């Protein structure tokens, strides 16, 4: 089986109908939607961190390119995503005119390149199209793209960009106003007296770009409409025909009070047309890890191919300042092509731009451990670290104790989303709490990211010392907060057995007002044990965390039709969503699994718990495929993972969704990746289990990463493992092959 060759490339032989049939292209921290429609090439421009005053993740506009004579008016057309090298190539022929356009993003400089070559001299007309040429009031559900959501306090506007010709280029930028949603949230949540101490990522942000081309000059301003959205276009045209042309779009985001500094910075951007370094990065990315499936059934082959396509999309934000968003990443398109009732601009995505939904984000980042992409996890880890002080100030202000409280639905400035914090709150309701039935008392999602940080050290030997304060403060919150709540209720801080009383709590967004939530207990135990194994702790720190570990209560079990199962909590008041946190001790926490005690109890939970059965699905963030793989249930794992990673129904096979969120749904893709990895390889301490839930008739060539800086590569052919390569070789002794 060959890897990262033409057989994995995606090829289209006809033009696209609209932006929903676009192809993702990107690199560094840039994402492009590329398509050819009615003889013209289009690009949506997106970049990590382009948050406006309202915390909408704004696109940077749209590029349209028309060539004359037009090669796209002929009968020959080919658009190909060259995965190995991380770029797209379009070839077209019209009678005796042949042209080729390569579209790529420089991995190391924030620049998009369009390299055009033809066998005859042609001219080009390039347009920069913007729907933000004037202020736009956002109404109704359109505010789901920002942090106001369903509860704007007065009129909300997306403010216009500044766009114009700069010499022979088009310059465009958005400069955030002084007043942002940060100020609104700080006032709403009673933190104005601490405002000067709070980190504000929206302040003084300027982002935009510069479009220019070889021998191209301004050609006027025009207007038009794409789908339901009017736009203005600033045009550049060739001043003479040529056989070769290079267009560049330099993009720049800067935190500065000075527009002149931003403008100087973008003019100094390196736009050199040298693709070699970017190609080398992508080559190494594919060499680092892969799963190539060659089976007789199409679903299995789709599963393998779409795993690769989704990992490609993750690679496009390798060096972003911000994490890849679960609700579309850098590749959203016009919303009416996802939901025909939402006739908004291309800036729209459901569930916000700067809002961080950890229950979803975690699924985008967990698979990067086994794919060896620890470097891609840095933006996600830094996101939490940058908010540490804000989260600690919030705790002190609300409850007077220590520890970082990271709520679910967290803004990129560390406070709860204002709509979900609630504007109509009962008098005297604690200001640290979200007044929201889904989110109340859900504090534990940060612990999955703490665990990921600890695991990157195990997997790759990464230095994580700078993150230890984040991990310790996140844990300290639970000790101090539940001690505080116990003191408010009575004289004792621990129960009769010396355990913390984790009440009120939450089992994900599902089991609400929970007493000793299983997902929280599993998280605290696992993170504490992993932290205690870190060599950098002082004796004093070790003693503190050892004492806390002793106070974490045990997981609760219950009998269902004569079967012992894991309960979601000791008690709960109501069910609010459709997650299965009673199986979180299986994944992500790994307390139960292959080779471990209690596997039968975990399998019983998967098979007999009525809620688990009722909630089971492959859609969106559902992780039943992962549970099945971790439990060694091959048929269930294969069926659910193949359903999750099957073709999306859109032209690009990995544009899943909207599911419960938006399209492309990145937590859908991430959970699919995790499931496939866990089917192939599971780890427990030093043990490495190969094929623990893998169908014997799915032939595969894979390379995955394991703890202790280990890589495992092998090929399964005719039901037998051949060519097993383990580095370092000493780890071969830790491998157990589970396919006969």
Secondary structure, DSSP 8 states (H G I E B T S, - for coil): ---SSGGGSEEE-S--SSGGG-EEEEETTEEEEEEEETTEEEEEEEETT-B-TT--B----EEEEEEES-GGGSSEEEEEEEGGGTEEEEEEEETTEEEEEEEEE-SSSSEEEEEEEEEEEEEEEEEEEES-SS-EEE-GGGGGGSSSTT--SS-EEE---EEEEETTEEEEEEE--S--HHHHHHHHTT-GGGGGGS--TTTTEEEEEEEEETTEEEEEEEEEEETTEEEEEEEEEESS-EEEEEEEEEEEEEE-S-HHHHHHHHHTS------HHHHHHHHHHHHH-EEEEEESSHHHHHHHHHHHHHHHHHHTTTT-SS---TTTTT----GGGT-TT----TT--TT-SSEE-HHHHHHHHGGGTTTT-GGGGHHHHHHHHHTHHHHHHHHHHHHS--S----SSEETTSSB-HHHH-SS--TT--TTS---TTTTT--TTHHHHHHHHHHHHHHH----GGGHHHHHHHHHHHHHHHHHHHHHHSS-SS-TTS-----SEEETTTEEEEBS-HHHHHHHHHHHHHHHT-TT--HHHHHHHHHHHHTS----EEEETTEEEE-S-SB-SEE-S---GGGTTTTTT-SSSTTSTTHHHHHHHHHH-HHHHHH---STT--HHHHHHHTT-HHHHHHHHHHHSS--SSSSTT----TTS-SS-HHHHHHHHHHHHHHHEEEETTEEEESTT--TTEEEEEEEEETTTEEEEEEEETTEEEEEEEESGGGGGGEEE---
